[in-house]
Amino acid sequence: MKNSYPFFNKYKGKLSYVGLAVQEPTLSDKNPATKKPFTKEEFTAFAQGYLGADVIFWSTATPWLKK
């Protein structure tokens, strides 16, 4: 929740386009509530709901892309 996240939240709905990337290190982050890695649905809800993302670019290492 440091760096650019507060900026995107502050200007959510005011930016013409927001594209974000989910990269390898972030894919191993764990949800403090579940103690499990974040799910695709959790990443998507945060990106769209909190950050106002229009597009999410997923790493090729993303587990749900390997299915």
PDB file of N, H, CA, C and O in Angstrom:
ATOM      1  N   MET A   1       0.822  -1.193   0.000  1.00  0.00           N
ATOM      2  CA  MET A   1       0.000   0.000   0.000  1.00  0.00           C
ATOM      3  C   MET A   1       0.866   1.258   0.000  1.00  0.00           C
ATOM      4  O   MET A   1       0.451   2.328   0.444  1.00  0.00           O
ATOM      5  N   LYS A   2       2.066   1.090  -0.507  1.00  0.00           N
ATOM      6  H   LYS A   2       2.404   0.220  -0.868  1.00  0.00           H
ATOM      7  CA  LYS A   2       2.915   2.271  -0.637  1.00  0.00           C
ATOM      8  C   LYS A   2       3.141   2.548  -2.115  1.00  0.00           C
ATOM      9  O   LYS A   2       2.556   1.881  -2.969  1.00  0.00           O
ATOM     10  N   ASN A   3       3.942   3.480  -2.407  1.00  0.00           N
ATOM     11  H   ASN A   3       4.417   4.022  -1.713  1.00  0.00           H
ATOM     12  CA  ASN A   3       4.258   3.890  -3.776  1.00  0.00           C
ATOM     13  C   ASN A   3       3.033   4.469  -4.482  1.00  0.00           C
ATOM     14  O   ASN A   3       2.473   5.459  -4.011  1.00  0.00           O
ATOM     15  N   SER A   4       2.608   3.886  -5.586  1.00  0.00           N
ATOM     16  H   SER A   4       3.062   3.082  -5.968  1.00  0.00           H
ATOM     17  CA  SER A   4       1.563   4.502  -6.420  1.00  0.00           C
ATOM     18  C   SER A   4       0.131   4.116  -6.055  1.00  0.00           C
ATOM     19  O   SER A   4      -0.801   4.758  -6.539  1.00  0.00           O
ATOM     20  N   TYR A   5      -0.084   3.108  -5.232  1.00  0.00           N
ATOM     21  H   TYR A   5       0.673   2.586  -4.838  1.00  0.00           H
ATOM     22  CA  TYR A   5      -1.451   2.682  -4.929  1.00  0.00           C
ATOM     23  C   TYR A   5      -2.327   3.809  -4.383  1.00  0.00           C
ATOM     24  O   TYR A   5      -3.449   3.977  -4.861  1.00  0.00           O
ATOM     25  N   PRO A   6      -1.862   4.589  -3.401  1.00  0.00           N
ATOM     26  CA  PRO A   6      -2.708   5.687  -2.911  1.00  0.00           C
ATOM     27  C   PRO A   6      -3.040   6.717  -4.006  1.00  0.00           C
ATOM     28  O   PRO A   6      -4.133   7.284  -4.011  1.00  0.00           O
ATOM     29  N   PHE A   7      -2.109   6.953  -4.919  1.00  0.00           N
ATOM     30  H   PHE A   7      -1.222   6.493  -4.915  1.00  0.00           H
ATOM     31  CA  PHE A   7      -2.351   7.878  -6.034  1.00  0.00           C
ATOM     32  C   PHE A   7      -3.497   7.368  -6.908  1.00  0.00           C
ATOM     33  O   PHE A   7      -4.426   8.113  -7.220  1.00  0.00           O
ATOM     34  N   PHE A   8      -3.427   6.092  -7.303  1.00  0.00           N
ATOM     35  H   PHE A   8      -2.672   5.486  -7.050  1.00  0.00           H
ATOM     36  CA  PHE A   8      -4.477   5.530  -8.147  1.00  0.00           C
ATOM     37  C   PHE A   8      -5.832   5.572  -7.443  1.00  0.00           C
ATOM     38  O   PHE A   8      -6.847   5.872  -8.071  1.00  0.00           O
ATOM     39  N   ASN A   9      -5.852   5.274  -6.144  1.00  0.00           N
ATOM     40  H   ASN A   9      -5.027   5.030  -5.634  1.00  0.00           H
ATOM     41  CA  ASN A   9      -7.101   5.317  -5.400  1.00  0.00           C
ATOM     42  C   ASN A   9      -7.650   6.739  -5.327  1.00  0.00           C
ATOM     43  O   ASN A   9      -8.846   6.958  -5.517  1.00  0.00           O
ATOM     44  N   LYS A  10      -6.788   7.687  -5.057  1.00  0.00           N
ATOM     45  H   LYS A  10      -5.816   7.510  -4.903  1.00  0.00           H
ATOM     46  CA  LYS A  10      -7.212   9.087  -4.937  1.00  0.00           C
ATOM     47  C   LYS A  10      -7.832   9.592  -6.238  1.00  0.00           C
ATOM     48  O   LYS A  10      -8.800  10.352  -6.215  1.00  0.00           O
ATOM     49  N   TYR A  11      -7.279   9.175  -7.356  1.00  0.00           N
ATOM     50  H   TYR A  11      -6.492   8.558  -7.375  1.00  0.00           H
ATOM     51  CA  TYR A  11      -7.749   9.662  -8.650  1.00  0.00           C
ATOM     52  C   TYR A  11      -8.604   8.641  -9.405  1.00  0.00           C
ATOM     53  O   TYR A  11      -8.804   8.770 -10.613  1.00  0.00           O
ATOM     54  N   LYS A  12      -9.102   7.641  -8.702  1.00  0.00           N
ATOM     55  H   LYS A  12      -8.940   7.537  -7.721  1.00  0.00           H
ATOM     56  CA  LYS A  12      -9.958   6.627  -9.315  1.00  0.00           C
ATOM     57  C   LYS A  12     -11.168   7.296  -9.964  1.00  0.00           C
ATOM     58  O   LYS A  12     -11.850   8.116  -9.349  1.00  0.00           O
ATOM     59  N   GLY A  13     -11.412   6.930 -11.210  1.00  0.00           N
ATOM     60  H   GLY A  13     -10.858   6.265 -11.710  1.00  0.00           H
ATOM     61  CA  GLY A  13     -12.517   7.518 -11.948  1.00  0.00           C
ATOM     62  C   GLY A  13     -12.182   8.810 -12.648  1.00  0.00           C
ATOM     63  O   GLY A  13     -12.978   9.309 -13.444  1.00  0.00           O
ATOM     64  N   LYS A  14     -11.004   9.366 -12.363  1.00  0.00           N
ATOM     65  H   LYS A  14     -10.357   8.961 -11.717  1.00  0.00           H
ATOM     66  CA  LYS A  14     -10.585  10.624 -12.980  1.00  0.00           C
ATOM     67  C   LYS A  14      -9.484  10.413 -14.021  1.00  0.00           C
ATOM     68  O   LYS A  14      -9.197  11.310 -14.813  1.00  0.00           O
ATOM     69  N   LEU A  15      -8.880   9.245 -14.019  1.00  0.00           N
ATOM     70  H   LEU A  15      -9.114   8.517 -13.375  1.00  0.00           H
ATOM     71  CA  LEU A  15      -7.822   8.938 -14.982  1.00  0.00           C
ATOM     72  C   LEU A  15      -8.460   8.263 -16.195  1.00  0.00           C
ATOM     73  O   LEU A  15      -9.369   7.445 -16.049  1.00  0.00           O
ATOM     74  N   SER A  16      -7.984   8.606 -17.386  1.00  0.00           N
ATOM     75  H   SER A  16      -7.246   9.270 -17.505  1.00  0.00           H
ATOM     76  CA  SER A  16      -8.621   8.074 -18.592  1.00  0.00           C
ATOM     77  C   SER A  16      -8.327   6.594 -18.825  1.00  0.00           C
ATOM     78  O   SER A  16      -9.112   5.901 -19.472  1.00  0.00           O
ATOM     79  N   TYR A  17      -7.216   6.111 -18.308  1.00  0.00           N
ATOM     80  H   TYR A  17      -6.579   6.674 -17.781  1.00  0.00           H
ATOM     81  CA  TYR A  17      -6.853   4.709 -18.506  1.00  0.00           C
ATOM     82  C   TYR A  17      -5.894   4.287 -17.409  1.00  0.00           C
ATOM     83  O   TYR A  17      -4.913   4.978 -17.135  1.00  0.00           O
ATOM     84  N   VAL A  18      -6.171   3.168 -16.789  1.00  0.00           N
ATOM     85  H   VAL A  18      -6.968   2.606 -17.012  1.00  0.00           H
ATOM     86  CA  VAL A  18      -5.276   2.615 -15.766  1.00  0.00           C
ATOM     87  C   VAL A  18      -4.998   1.158 -16.119  1.00  0.00           C
ATOM     88  O   VAL A  18      -5.900   0.320 -16.093  1.00  0.00           O
ATOM     89  N   GLY A  19      -3.751   0.867 -16.446  1.00  0.00           N
ATOM     90  H   GLY A  19      -3.019   1.548 -16.466  1.00  0.00           H
ATOM     91  CA  GLY A  19      -3.315  -0.497 -16.707  1.00  0.00           C
ATOM     92  C   GLY A  19      -2.291  -0.897 -15.664  1.00  0.00           C
ATOM     93  O   GLY A  19      -1.339  -0.158 -15.415  1.00  0.00           O
ATOM     94  N   LEU A  20      -2.474  -2.046 -15.058  1.00  0.00           N
ATOM     95  H   LEU A  20      -3.248  -2.646 -15.260  1.00  0.00           H
ATOM     96  CA  LEU A  20      -1.585  -2.518 -13.997  1.00  0.00           C
ATOM     97  C   LEU A  20      -1.059  -3.905 -14.327  1.00  0.00           C
ATOM     98  O   LEU A  20      -1.713  -4.680 -15.025  1.00  0.00           O
ATOM     99  N   ALA A  21       0.122  -4.207 -13.820  1.00  0.00           N
ATOM    100  H   ALA A  21       0.653  -3.578 -13.253  1.00  0.00           H
ATOM    101  CA  ALA A  21       0.720  -5.525 -14.028  1.00  0.00           C
ATOM    102  C   ALA A  21       0.857  -6.246 -12.694  1.00  0.00           C
ATOM    103  O   ALA A  21       1.253  -5.656 -11.689  1.00  0.00           O
ATOM    104  N   VAL A  22       0.521  -7.533 -12.702  1.00  0.00           N
ATOM    105  H   VAL A  22       0.198  -8.013 -13.518  1.00  0.00           H
ATOM    106  CA  VAL A  22       0.744  -8.395 -11.543  1.00  0.00           C
ATOM    107  C   VAL A  22       1.926  -9.278 -11.915  1.00  0.00           C
ATOM    108  O   VAL A  22       1.846 -10.086 -12.841  1.00  0.00           O
ATOM    109  N   GLN A  23       3.022  -9.115 -11.185  1.00  0.00           N
ATOM    110  H   GLN A  23       3.087  -8.458 -10.433  1.00  0.00           H
ATOM    111  CA  GLN A  23       4.266  -9.795 -11.531  1.00  0.00           C
ATOM    112  C   GLN A  23       4.596 -10.898 -10.531  1.00  0.00           C
ATOM    113  O   GLN A  23       3.933 -11.043  -9.504  1.00  0.00           O
ATOM    114  N   GLU A  24       5.634 -11.673 -10.849  1.00  0.00           N
ATOM    115  H   GLU A  24       6.173 -11.555 -11.684  1.00  0.00           H
ATOM    116  CA  GLU A  24       5.977 -12.865 -10.077  1.00  0.00           C
ATOM    117  C   GLU A  24       6.072 -12.659  -8.567  1.00  0.00           C
ATOM    118  O   GLU A  24       5.451 -13.422  -7.827  1.00  0.00           O
ATOM    119  N   PRO A  25       6.800 -11.690  -8.080  1.00  0.00           N
ATOM    120  CA  PRO A  25       6.898 -11.597  -6.603  1.00  0.00           C
ATOM    121  C   PRO A  25       5.535 -11.405  -5.929  1.00  0.00           C
ATOM    122  O   PRO A  25       5.293 -11.948  -4.851  1.00  0.00           O
ATOM    123  N   THR A  26       4.661 -10.645  -6.555  1.00  0.00           N
ATOM    124  H   THR A  26       4.858 -10.204  -7.431  1.00  0.00           H
ATOM    125  CA  THR A  26       3.353 -10.373  -5.973  1.00  0.00           C
ATOM    126  C   THR A  26       2.476 -11.622  -5.958  1.00  0.00           C
ATOM    127  O   THR A  26       1.623 -11.772  -5.083  1.00  0.00           O
ATOM    128  N   LEU A  27       2.678 -12.509  -6.913  1.00  0.00           N
ATOM    129  H   LEU A  27       3.370 -12.387  -7.624  1.00  0.00           H
ATOM    130  CA  LEU A  27       1.872 -13.728  -6.983  1.00  0.00           C
ATOM    131  C   LEU A  27       2.068 -14.627  -5.758  1.00  0.00           C
ATOM    132  O   LEU A  27       1.203 -15.447  -5.450  1.00  0.00           O
ATOM    133  N   SER A  28       3.184 -14.481  -5.069  1.00  0.00           N
ATOM    134  H   SER A  28       3.886 -13.815  -5.320  1.00  0.00           H
ATOM    135  CA  SER A  28       3.433 -15.305  -3.888  1.00  0.00           C
ATOM    136  C   SER A  28       2.992 -14.625  -2.583  1.00  0.00           C
ATOM    137  O   SER A  28       3.073 -15.230  -1.514  1.00  0.00           O
ATOM    138  N   ASP A  29       2.529 -13.378  -2.665  1.00  0.00           N
ATOM    139  H   ASP A  29       2.463 -12.886  -3.534  1.00  0.00           H
ATOM    140  CA  ASP A  29       2.034 -12.692  -1.469  1.00  0.00           C
ATOM    141  C   ASP A  29       0.828 -13.432  -0.913  1.00  0.00           C
ATOM    142  O   ASP A  29       0.021 -13.979  -1.665  1.00  0.00           O
ATOM    143  N   LYS A  30       0.712 -13.444   0.411  1.00  0.00           N
ATOM    144  H   LYS A  30       1.367 -13.000   1.022  1.00  0.00           H
ATOM    145  CA  LYS A  30      -0.392 -14.157   1.052  1.00  0.00           C
ATOM    146  C   LYS A  30      -1.401 -13.177   1.647  1.00  0.00           C
ATOM    147  O   LYS A  30      -1.048 -12.123   2.175  1.00  0.00           O
ATOM    148  N   ASN A  31      -2.636 -13.560   1.541  1.00  0.00           N
ATOM    149  H   ASN A  31      -2.923 -14.417   1.111  1.00  0.00           H
ATOM    150  CA  ASN A  31      -3.716 -12.800   2.144  1.00  0.00           C
ATOM    151  C   ASN A  31      -3.600 -12.985   3.660  1.00  0.00           C
ATOM    152  O   ASN A  31      -3.632 -14.120   4.135  1.00  0.00           O
ATOM    153  N   PRO A  32      -3.468 -11.900   4.433  1.00  0.00           N
ATOM    154  CA  PRO A  32      -3.307 -12.039   5.884  1.00  0.00           C
ATOM    155  C   PRO A  32      -4.503 -12.722   6.557  1.00  0.00           C
ATOM    156  O   PRO A  32      -4.347 -13.356   7.601  1.00  0.00           O
ATOM    157  N   ALA A  33      -5.675 -12.596   5.973  1.00  0.00           N
ATOM    158  H   ALA A  33      -5.801 -12.081   5.125  1.00  0.00           H
ATOM    159  CA  ALA A  33      -6.877 -13.195   6.570  1.00  0.00           C
ATOM    160  C   ALA A  33      -6.939 -14.698   6.349  1.00  0.00           C
ATOM    161  O   ALA A  33      -7.368 -15.437   7.235  1.00  0.00           O
ATOM    162  N   THR A  34      -6.514 -15.159   5.175  1.00  0.00           N
ATOM    163  H   THR A  34      -6.165 -14.559   4.455  1.00  0.00           H
ATOM    164  CA  THR A  34      -6.625 -16.591   4.860  1.00  0.00           C
ATOM    165  C   THR A  34      -5.306 -17.345   4.992  1.00  0.00           C
ATOM    166  O   THR A  34      -5.291 -18.573   5.072  1.00  0.00           O
ATOM    167  N   LYS A  35      -4.201 -16.605   5.015  1.00  0.00           N
ATOM    168  H   LYS A  35      -4.213 -15.608   4.950  1.00  0.00           H
ATOM    169  CA  LYS A  35      -2.842 -17.185   5.062  1.00  0.00           C
ATOM    170  C   LYS A  35      -2.514 -17.957   3.774  1.00  0.00           C
ATOM    171  O   LYS A  35      -1.550 -18.722   3.738  1.00  0.00           O
ATOM    172  N   LYS A  36      -3.313 -17.755   2.724  1.00  0.00           N
ATOM    173  H   LYS A  36      -4.095 -17.133   2.753  1.00  0.00           H
ATOM    174  CA  LYS A  36      -3.094 -18.409   1.433  1.00  0.00           C
ATOM    175  C   LYS A  36      -2.758 -17.351   0.397  1.00  0.00           C
ATOM    176  O   LYS A  36      -3.073 -16.177   0.593  1.00  0.00           O
ATOM    177  N   PRO A  37      -2.123 -17.745  -0.707  1.00  0.00           N
ATOM    178  CA  PRO A  37      -1.847 -16.758  -1.767  1.00  0.00           C
ATOM    179  C   PRO A  37      -3.156 -16.108  -2.244  1.00  0.00           C
ATOM    180  O   PRO A  37      -4.211 -16.741  -2.263  1.00  0.00           O
ATOM    181  N   PHE A  38      -3.058 -14.847  -2.621  1.00  0.00           N
ATOM    182  H   PHE A  38      -2.201 -14.332  -2.605  1.00  0.00           H
ATOM    183  CA  PHE A  38      -4.227 -14.141  -3.140  1.00  0.00           C
ATOM    184  C   PHE A  38      -4.753 -14.861  -4.382  1.00  0.00           C
ATOM    185  O   PHE A  38      -3.978 -15.383  -5.183  1.00  0.00           O
ATOM    186  N   THR A  39      -6.061 -14.882  -4.529  1.00  0.00           N
ATOM    187  H   THR A  39      -6.690 -14.458  -3.878  1.00  0.00           H
ATOM    188  CA  THR A  39      -6.695 -15.513  -5.679  1.00  0.00           C
ATOM    189  C   THR A  39      -6.846 -14.505  -6.814  1.00  0.00           C
ATOM    190  O   THR A  39      -6.672 -13.301  -6.626  1.00  0.00           O
ATOM    191  N   LYS A  40      -7.173 -15.021  -7.990  1.00  0.00           N
ATOM    192  H   LYS A  40      -7.315 -15.999  -8.143  1.00  0.00           H
ATOM    193  CA  LYS A  40      -7.431 -14.150  -9.129  1.00  0.00           C
ATOM    194  C   LYS A  40      -8.557 -13.174  -8.784  1.00  0.00           C
ATOM    195  O   LYS A  40      -8.470 -11.989  -9.105  1.00  0.00           O
ATOM    196  N   GLU A  41      -9.603 -13.661  -8.139  1.00  0.00           N
ATOM    197  H   GLU A  41      -9.674 -14.624  -7.878  1.00  0.00           H
ATOM    198  CA  GLU A  41     -10.735 -12.819  -7.776  1.00  0.00           C
ATOM    199  C   GLU A  41     -10.335 -11.711  -6.799  1.00  0.00           C
ATOM    200  O   GLU A  41     -10.819 -10.584  -6.903  1.00  0.00           O
ATOM    201  N   GLU A  42      -9.454 -12.031  -5.853  1.00  0.00           N
ATOM    202  H   GLU A  42      -9.061 -12.946  -5.768  1.00  0.00           H
ATOM    203  CA  GLU A  42      -8.981 -11.009  -4.900  1.00  0.00           C
ATOM    204  C   GLU A  42      -8.123  -9.958  -5.597  1.00  0.00           C
ATOM    205  O   GLU A  42      -8.273  -8.764  -5.341  1.00  0.00           O
ATOM    206  N   PHE A  43      -7.226 -10.397  -6.476  1.00  0.00           N
ATOM    207  H   PHE A  43      -7.104 -11.368  -6.684  1.00  0.00           H
ATOM    208  CA  PHE A  43      -6.410  -9.438  -7.246  1.00  0.00           C
ATOM    209  C   PHE A  43      -7.310  -8.533  -8.086  1.00  0.00           C
ATOM    210  O   PHE A  43      -7.130  -7.316  -8.112  1.00  0.00           O
ATOM    211  N   THR A  44      -8.276  -9.139  -8.769  1.00  0.00           N
ATOM    212  H   THR A  44      -8.422 -10.128  -8.748  1.00  0.00           H
ATOM    213  CA  THR A  44      -9.164  -8.382  -9.653  1.00  0.00           C
ATOM    214  C   THR A  44     -10.020  -7.393  -8.867  1.00  0.00           C
ATOM    215  O   THR A  44     -10.175  -6.245  -9.285  1.00  0.00           O
ATOM    216  N   ALA A  45     -10.574  -7.819  -7.746  1.00  0.00           N
ATOM    217  H   ALA A  45     -10.448  -8.752  -7.407  1.00  0.00           H
ATOM    218  CA  ALA A  45     -11.400  -6.933  -6.920  1.00  0.00           C
ATOM    219  C   ALA A  45     -10.594  -5.735  -6.425  1.00  0.00           C
ATOM    220  O   ALA A  45     -11.095  -4.610  -6.433  1.00  0.00           O
ATOM    221  N   PHE A  46      -9.360  -5.960  -5.997  1.00  0.00           N
ATOM    222  H   PHE A  46      -8.954  -6.874  -5.991  1.00  0.00           H
ATOM    223  CA  PHE A  46      -8.510  -4.863  -5.527  1.00  0.00           C
ATOM    224  C   PHE A  46      -8.154  -3.918  -6.671  1.00  0.00           C
ATOM    225  O   PHE A  46      -8.247  -2.698  -6.537  1.00  0.00           O
ATOM    226  N   ALA A  47      -7.746  -4.498  -7.797  1.00  0.00           N
ATOM    227  H   ALA A  47      -7.670  -5.489  -7.906  1.00  0.00           H
ATOM    228  CA  ALA A  47      -7.318  -3.682  -8.938  1.00  0.00           C
ATOM    229  C   ALA A  47      -8.465  -2.813  -9.461  1.00  0.00           C
ATOM    230  O   ALA A  47      -8.277  -1.629  -9.743  1.00  0.00           O
ATOM    231  N   GLN A  48      -9.641  -3.404  -9.585  1.00  0.00           N
ATOM    232  H   GLN A  48      -9.794  -4.365  -9.356  1.00  0.00           H
ATOM    233  CA  GLN A  48     -10.769  -2.648 -10.117  1.00  0.00           C
ATOM    234  C   GLN A  48     -11.439  -1.779  -9.055  1.00  0.00           C
ATOM    235  O   GLN A  48     -11.733  -0.608  -9.294  1.00  0.00           O
ATOM    236  N   GLY A  49     -11.674  -2.356  -7.897  1.00  0.00           N
ATOM    237  H   GLY A  49     -11.435  -3.307  -7.703  1.00  0.00           H
ATOM    238  CA  GLY A  49     -12.403  -1.646  -6.848  1.00  0.00           C
ATOM    239  C   GLY A  49     -11.618  -0.547  -6.164  1.00  0.00           C
ATOM    240  O   GLY A  49     -12.120   0.565  -6.001  1.00  0.00           O
ATOM    241  N   TYR A  50     -10.395  -0.842  -5.761  1.00  0.00           N
ATOM    242  H   TYR A  50      -9.987  -1.746  -5.894  1.00  0.00           H
ATOM    243  CA  TYR A  50      -9.596   0.141  -5.021  1.00  0.00           C
ATOM    244  C   TYR A  50      -8.770   1.027  -5.952  1.00  0.00           C
ATOM    245  O   TYR A  50      -8.682   2.237  -5.742  1.00  0.00           O
ATOM    246  N   LEU A  51      -8.169   0.431  -6.975  1.00  0.00           N
ATOM    247  H   LEU A  51      -8.241  -0.552  -7.145  1.00  0.00           H
ATOM    248  CA  LEU A  51      -7.267   1.185  -7.847  1.00  0.00           C
ATOM    249  C   LEU A  51      -7.947   1.755  -9.097  1.00  0.00           C
ATOM    250  O   LEU A  51      -7.417   2.674  -9.722  1.00  0.00           O
ATOM    251  N   GLY A  52      -9.098   1.224  -9.461  1.00  0.00           N
ATOM    252  H   GLY A  52      -9.528   0.477  -8.954  1.00  0.00           H
ATOM    253  CA  GLY A  52      -9.788   1.710 -10.651  1.00  0.00           C
ATOM    254  C   GLY A  52      -9.164   1.235 -11.949  1.00  0.00           C
ATOM    255  O   GLY A  52      -9.215   1.943 -12.954  1.00  0.00           O
ATOM    256  N   ALA A  53      -8.575   0.048 -11.943  1.00  0.00           N
ATOM    257  H   ALA A  53      -8.533  -0.528 -11.127  1.00  0.00           H
ATOM    258  CA  ALA A  53      -7.895  -0.479 -13.132  1.00  0.00           C
ATOM    259  C   ALA A  53      -8.878  -0.799 -14.250  1.00  0.00           C
ATOM    260  O   ALA A  53      -9.960  -1.339 -14.020  1.00  0.00           O
ATOM    261  N   ASP A  54      -8.473  -0.452 -15.458  1.00  0.00           N
ATOM    262  H   ASP A  54      -7.594  -0.013 -15.645  1.00  0.00           H
ATOM    263  CA  ASP A  54      -9.222  -0.818 -16.655  1.00  0.00           C
ATOM    264  C   ASP A  54      -8.728  -2.149 -17.206  1.00  0.00           C
ATOM    265  O   ASP A  54      -9.505  -2.938 -17.744  1.00  0.00           O
ATOM    266  N   VAL A  55      -7.429  -2.388 -17.067  1.00  0.00           N
ATOM    267  H   VAL A  55      -6.798  -1.746 -16.630  1.00  0.00           H
ATOM    268  CA  VAL A  55      -6.790  -3.583 -17.613  1.00  0.00           C
ATOM    269  C   VAL A  55      -5.786  -4.117 -16.602  1.00  0.00           C
ATOM    270  O   VAL A  55      -5.098  -3.349 -15.929  1.00  0.00           O
ATOM    271  N   ILE A  56      -5.710  -5.444 -16.502  1.00  0.00           N
ATOM    272  H   ILE A  56      -6.269  -6.068 -17.049  1.00  0.00           H
ATOM    273  CA  ILE A  56      -4.708  -6.093 -15.664  1.00  0.00           C
ATOM    274  C   ILE A  56      -3.844  -6.958 -16.573  1.00  0.00           C
ATOM    275  O   ILE A  56      -4.358  -7.805 -17.304  1.00  0.00           O
ATOM    276  N   PHE A  57      -2.542  -6.745 -16.529  1.00  0.00           N
ATOM    277  H   PHE A  57      -2.124  -6.057 -15.935  1.00  0.00           H
ATOM    278  CA  PHE A  57      -1.595  -7.564 -17.268  1.00  0.00           C
ATOM    279  C   PHE A  57      -1.034  -8.597 -16.296  1.00  0.00           C
ATOM    280  O   PHE A  57      -0.459  -8.240 -15.268  1.00  0.00           O
ATOM    281  N   TRP A  58      -1.201  -9.874 -16.621  1.00  0.00           N
ATOM    282  H   TRP A  58      -1.668 -10.164 -17.457  1.00  0.00           H
ATOM    283  CA  TRP A  58      -0.764 -10.951 -15.743  1.00  0.00           C
ATOM    284  C   TRP A  58       0.587 -11.482 -16.198  1.00  0.00           C
ATOM    285  O   TRP A  58       0.852 -11.575 -17.397  1.00  0.00           O
ATOM    286  N   SER A  59       1.426 -11.823 -15.258  1.00  0.00           N
ATOM    287  H   SER A  59       1.212 -11.747 -14.284  1.00  0.00           H
ATOM    288  CA  SER A  59       2.699 -12.484 -15.534  1.00  0.00           C
ATOM    289  C   SER A  59       2.434 -13.847 -16.170  1.00  0.00           C
ATOM    290  O   SER A  59       1.406 -14.472 -15.910  1.00  0.00           O
ATOM    291  N   THR A  60       3.359 -14.296 -16.996  1.00  0.00           N
ATOM    292  H   THR A  60       4.194 -13.788 -17.207  1.00  0.00           H
ATOM    293  CA  THR A  60       3.212 -15.635 -17.587  1.00  0.00           C
ATOM    294  C   THR A  60       3.323 -16.726 -16.523  1.00  0.00           C
ATOM    295  O   THR A  60       2.970 -17.877 -16.783  1.00  0.00           O
ATOM    296  N   ALA A  61       3.809 -16.380 -15.329  1.00  0.00           N
ATOM    297  H   ALA A  61       4.096 -15.446 -15.118  1.00  0.00           H
ATOM    298  CA  ALA A  61       3.911 -17.336 -14.225  1.00  0.00           C
ATOM    299  C   ALA A  61       2.608 -17.450 -13.437  1.00  0.00           C
ATOM    300  O   ALA A  61       2.542 -18.223 -12.481  1.00  0.00           O
ATOM    301  N   THR A  62       1.589 -16.712 -13.806  1.00  0.00           N
ATOM    302  H   THR A  62       1.643 -16.085 -14.583  1.00  0.00           H
ATOM    303  CA  THR A  62       0.323 -16.718 -13.091  1.00  0.00           C
ATOM    304  C   THR A  62      -0.307 -18.109 -13.135  1.00  0.00           C
ATOM    305  O   THR A  62      -0.527 -18.650 -14.219  1.00  0.00           O
ATOM    306  N   PRO A  63      -0.602 -18.697 -11.967  1.00  0.00           N
ATOM    307  CA  PRO A  63      -1.096 -20.082 -11.925  1.00  0.00           C
ATOM    308  C   PRO A  63      -2.348 -20.332 -12.766  1.00  0.00           C
ATOM    309  O   PRO A  63      -2.430 -21.355 -13.447  1.00  0.00           O
ATOM    310  N   TRP A  64      -3.324 -19.423 -12.734  1.00  0.00           N
ATOM    311  H   TRP A  64      -3.258 -18.593 -12.181  1.00  0.00           H
ATOM    312  CA  TRP A  64      -4.572 -19.671 -13.459  1.00  0.00           C
ATOM    313  C   TRP A  64      -4.424 -19.539 -14.972  1.00  0.00           C
ATOM    314  O   TRP A  64      -5.342 -19.901 -15.708  1.00  0.00           O
ATOM    315  N   LEU A  65      -3.300 -19.033 -15.448  1.00  0.00           N
ATOM    316  H   LEU A  65      -2.555 -18.739 -14.851  1.00  0.00           H
ATOM    317  CA  LEU A  65      -3.049 -19.000 -16.896  1.00  0.00           C
ATOM    318  C   LEU A  65      -2.429 -20.303 -17.380  1.00  0.00           C
ATOM    319  O   LEU A  65      -2.376 -20.557 -18.583  1.00  0.00           O
ATOM    320  N   LYS A  66      -1.966 -21.121 -16.458  1.00  0.00           N
ATOM    321  H   LYS A  66      -2.009 -20.915 -15.481  1.00  0.00           H
ATOM    322  CA  LYS A  66      -1.312 -22.381 -16.820  1.00  0.00           C
ATOM    323  C   LYS A  66      -2.307 -23.537 -16.968  1.00  0.00           C
ATOM    324  O   LYS A  66      -1.930 -24.629 -17.395  1.00  0.00           O
ATOM    325  N   LYS A  67      -3.561 -23.302 -16.619  1.00  0.00           N
ATOM    326  H   LYS A  67      -3.867 -22.415 -16.272  1.00  0.00           H
ATOM    327  CA  LYS A  67      -4.573 -24.364 -16.679  1.00  0.00           C
ATOM    328  C   LYS A  67      -5.013 -24.597 -18.108  1.00  0.00           C
ATOM    329  O   LYS A  67      -5.860 -25.454 -18.361  1.00  0.00           O
TER     330      LYS A  67
END
